[in-house]
């Protein structure tokens, strides 16, 4: 991993006994590329782990993942006790639409991810979805964990 092999002076092919050797002047980029690829893989694995969220027990489905945007996605979470949080900030239900309108005015994308605990009643999740729509977000993605039943009869 040093500067490379040592070349001898003289291009005649004969070796001189007292000949001086000089270091090779070219840089070997292979170790540099190896290190860069390892760092790239580390960052690709670590980046999804850096997203901040509220701990909820997501329901499992067989649905695939949604494509990612350039902008950080807005996440609304309904916890098991029924409280609503935008990113990590808890919001009162009666002020939810106003907060969402203010956020929608500042954002380029109308995409929002809705995370709801599996123990939350369906009616509460639909109320929050209605508030999201009234707040200016028409592109709502429901977040679930993978590995749930496919309901096609093959997974049983």
C-alpha positions in Angstrom: 0.0 0.0 0.0 3.0 2.3 -0.3 4.1 4.3 -3.2 4.5 1.2 -5.4 7.4 -0.9 -6.6 11.0 0.3 -6.9 12.4 0.9 -10.4 16.0 0.6 -11.2 17.9 3.2 -13.2 18.9 2.3 -16.7 16.6 0.9 -19.3 19.0 -1.5 -20.9 17.8 -4.5 -18.9 21.2 -5.0 -17.3 21.6 -4.6 -13.6 24.4 -2.6 -12.2 25.8 -3.7 -8.9 26.1 -0.2 -7.5 23.0 1.1 -9.2 20.7 3.4 -7.2 17.0 2.7 -7.0 14.4 5.4 -7.0 10.8 5.3 -5.8 8.0 4.9 -8.3 6.4 8.3 -9.0 2.9 7.0 -9.8 0.2 6.8 -7.1 -1.7 3.5 -6.7 -5.4 4.5 -6.5 -6.7 1.0 -5.8 -6.6 1.3 -2.0 -8.2 4.8 -2.3 -11.1 3.4 -4.3 -11.5 0.5 -1.9 -11.7 2.8 1.1 -14.2 5.0 -0.8 -16.5 2.1 -1.6 -16.4 0.9 2.0 -17.4 4.3 3.2 -20.2 4.5 0.6 -21.6 1.2 1.8 -21.4 2.3 5.4 -23.3 5.6 4.7 -25.9 3.8 2.6 -26.6 1.4 5.5 -26.5 4.1 8.2 -28.5 6.8 6.5 -32.0 5.1 7.0 -31.2 4.6 10.7 -30.8 8.3 11.2 -34.4 9.1 10.7 -36.0 10.4 13.9 -39.4 9.0 14.9 -41.8 8.1 17.6 -41.8 4.5 18.7 -45.1 2.9 17.5 -46.0 -0.7 16.8 -46.7 -0.5 13.0 -49.0 -3.1 11.4 -47.4 -5.5 9.0 -48.4 -5.7 5.3 -47.1 -7.2 2.1 -47.0 -3.7 0.4 -43.8 -2.4 -1.1 -42.0 0.8 -0.2 -42.8 4.2 -1.7 -40.2 6.0 -3.8 -38.2 8.6 -1.8 -38.3 12.4 -2.4 -35.5 14.9 -2.4 -37.2 16.8 0.5 -37.3 15.3 4.0 -40.6 13.6 4.3 -43.2 15.0 6.7 -44.3 12.3 9.2 -47.5 12.4 11.2 -47.7 9.7 13.9 -50.7 8.5 15.9 -49.5 6.8 19.0 -51.2 3.9 20.9 -52.7 6.4 23.4 -54.3 8.4 20.6 -52.0 11.4 20.6 -51.0 13.0 17.3 -47.4 14.1 16.6 -45.9 15.9 13.6 -42.4 14.7 13.3 -41.6 14.5 17.0 -43.7 17.4 18.2 -47.1 16.6 19.9 -50.0 18.5 18.5 -53.5 18.9 19.9 -56.2 17.4 17.6 -58.2 20.7 17.4 -55.0 22.6 16.2 -53.9 19.9 13.8 -55.4 21.3 10.6 -54.0 24.8 11.3 -50.5 23.5 11.9 -50.7 21.3 8.7 -51.8 24.3 6.6 -48.8 26.3 7.9 -46.5 23.5 7.1 -48.0 22.9 3.7 -47.4 26.5 2.8 -43.7 26.1 3.4 -43.2 22.8 1.6 -42.7 22.0 -2.1 -44.2 18.5 -1.8 -47.7 17.5 -0.7 -46.5 14.1 0.3 -46.9 13.1 4.0 -46.4 9.8 5.7 -48.9 8.6 8.3 -47.7 6.2 11.0 -50.3 4.8 13.3 -49.9 2.2 16.0 -51.7 -1.1 15.3 -53.8 -0.7 18.5 -55.3 2.6 17.3 -58.9 2.3 16.2 -59.5 2.7 12.4 -61.9 5.7 13.0 -59.1 7.7 14.7 -56.7 7.0 11.8 -59.3 8.2 9.3 -59.9 11.4 11.3 -56.2 12.2 11.1 -56.2 11.4 7.4 -59.1 13.8 6.9 -57.2 16.4 8.8 -54.2 15.8 6.6 -56.3 16.3 3.5 -57.9 19.4 4.9 -54.4 20.7 5.8 -53.4 20.6 2.2 -51.7 17.2 1.9 -53.3 15.0 -0.8 -50.5 12.5 -1.2 -50.7 10.5 1.9 -48.6 7.4 2.4 -49.5 4.9 5.1 -46.3 3.5 6.8 -46.3 -0.2 7.8 -43.8 -2.9 8.5 -43.0 -5.5 5.9 -43.5 -9.2 6.4 -47.3 -9.2 7.0 -49.8 -11.5 5.3 -50.1 -11.2 1.6 -53.8 -12.3 1.5 -53.2 -14.2 -1.8 -53.5 -17.7 -0.2 -49.8 -18.5 -0.9 -48.3 -17.4 2.4 -50.3 -19.9 4.5 
